Amino acid sequence: MNKIYTFGDGFATGHIWPEWPQILQAIAPEYRVVNTSLLGAGNEFIFSNCLEYYRKDPNSTFIVQWAMPNRFDKLLQDTSWDQVIKTDPNYYDNTNYFNNHEWWSSSASENKLIKDYHDIYIQQEQANLRSFNYIWTLGSIINNHCFFGTYDFNYLTDEQKTQCKNFNWAWFMPWFGQERYAISQEFVTLRNQTSIQPHPIVHFKWLKKFVLPKLNLQIDQKRLDILAQELYNYNWIAYNPNNNYYWKEINNKL
């Protein structure tokens, strides 16, 4: 079975309702979608993870949703960070294993070590340059890729955008991210004040209108239409435990 590897942050994990990788698997059952997204992930984690999977499986498809540049991803090689993680009030359980590595994503942690990292050691300009280098490297070596962003790419300079413009980008306007699409007038009735993650219908339309046309995938239009109707029929509420049950029911109807 052909594989599609997907990478991103909390806009791709599916932790509160189905997001674009989960919806992609539902509409493309002939493929195995390997989702390696992590809540609050930064671009170092996304880049490292994607590169490792590409080395192992270079002929697959790689869809990368780039995150904000100012996030700290920690590769845990020993127990020295255990206390820091355990005492973080928001990200104490935000670790996961990928490619035999354990990562902690600190996202917007207020821990002093994390704040010092951003304020003293890796300041904004350096973080921006790192993210550009990650994007440029993967775009230059992976043929079958599709890129887009969680947020706008306003951290890239005009020169950097020129160097990256020929990569396979999915967006509704150049250099705008999925979050900008989610808050557009088209979805004013779907905005949910309890979650920053876009509504499942936003994820569905993002895939259908912008991502799928960039990829050479075999998609059943009838299956796509049924899924769209089912997504509209359900009253999606962020973090509702019934979301998982209904999502299974939807998949059973496809």
C-alpha positions, -999 to +999 in steps of 0.1 A: +000+000+000+013+034-009+020+058+020+013+094+026+033+109+054+018+140+071+036+164+094+023+193+115+013+207+149-021+209+166-038+217+134-031+181+123-031+159+153-069+153+154-070+156+192-103+175+194-120+165+162-110+152+127-084+174+110-069+172+076-047+141+080-076+121+095-100+134+068-073+125+041-072+089+053-110+087+052-112+099+015-081+080+004-084+044+018-061+031-009-033+049+008-019+045+043-017+080+059+011+080+085+005+111+106+034+122+127+021+155+139+025+167+175+005+192+195+025+224+197+053+211+175+079+235+161+097+233+128+127+215+141+106+186+150+087+187+118+118+190+097+138+162+115+109+138+115+101+144+078+137+140+068+140+107+087+109+092+070+121+105+036+154+087+040+136+054+048+108+058+022+117+084-005+091+073-030+061+081-008+042+114-006+050+140+020+026+167+032+041+192+055+023+218+075+049+242+088+044+257+122+055+290+138+093+295+140+095+304+177+088+270+192+112+249+211+113+211+204+133+190+228+148+157+218+149+138+251+181+117+253+180+111+291+160+120+322+175+154+328+144+172+315+118+150+334+112+175+362+109+204+339+083+186+318+064+172+348+060+206+364+049+224+333+012+232+339+002+230+302+026+207+284+035+181+311+022+152+289+031+166+255+058+140+246+058+113+219+080+088+201+088+091+164+115+073+146+128+058+179+132+093+194+113+108+222+103+145+217+088+171+240+070+200+223+070+230+247+049+252+224+040+284+244+054+271+277+060+298+304+088+278+320+119+300+326+142+276+307+120+279+277+115+316+279+153+320+282+158+299+251+136+323+231+147+355+247+185+349+251+198+319+232+177+315+200+161+348+194+135+356+167+158+363+138+177+331+143+145+311+147+132+326+115+164+317+096+163+281+109+127+277+097+136+290+062+165+265+061+142+237+070+117+246+044+143+252+017+161+219+024+130+197+023+116+215-007+149+210-026+153+173-019+118+158-018+101+156-052+067+144-041+058+170-015+031+195-007+038+224+017+015+248+036+015+266+069-005+267+101+000+304+101+011+330+076+047+329+064+054+365+075+087+355+091+102+348+056+119+377+039+111+385+002+144+370-009+136+338+010+101+336-005+116+339-039+140+310-032+110+289-021+083+300-045+087+270-069+080+244-042+047+227-043+026+250-021-010+247-011-027+279-001-058+301-008-035+332-011+003+332-015+021+329+018-011+328+039-017+298+063-046+276+071-055+297+102-061+327+079-084+307+057-103+294+088-111+330+100-121+342+065-157+353+059-165+320+043-165+303+077-179+330+099-207+308+111-183+279+120-159+298+143-155+282+176-143+304+205-133+274+226-106+262+202-080+277+179-081+246+157-102+251+126-136+234+123-136+200+105-154+215+076-126+240+072-101+211+072-122+193+046-124+223+023-087+230+027-079+195+015-104+195-013-097+229-027-060+234-021-041+202-012-056+175-033-052+194-066-014+196-058-011+158-055-015+129-079-038+108-058-067+086-068-097+100-050-133+086-053-156+116-059-186+098-045-168+091-013-157+127-011-193+139-015-207+115+012-180+127+036-188+163+030-225+157+037-218+138+069-194+165+082-221+191+077-247+170+093-229+167+127-228+195+153-191+195+160-181+207+195-145+211+204-133+183+228-167+166+228-160+129+236-188+120+212-167+134+183-146+102+181-177+080+181-194+100+153-162+101+133-161+063+134-197+062+123-189+085+094-161+062+083-184+032+084-207+049+059-180+056+034 
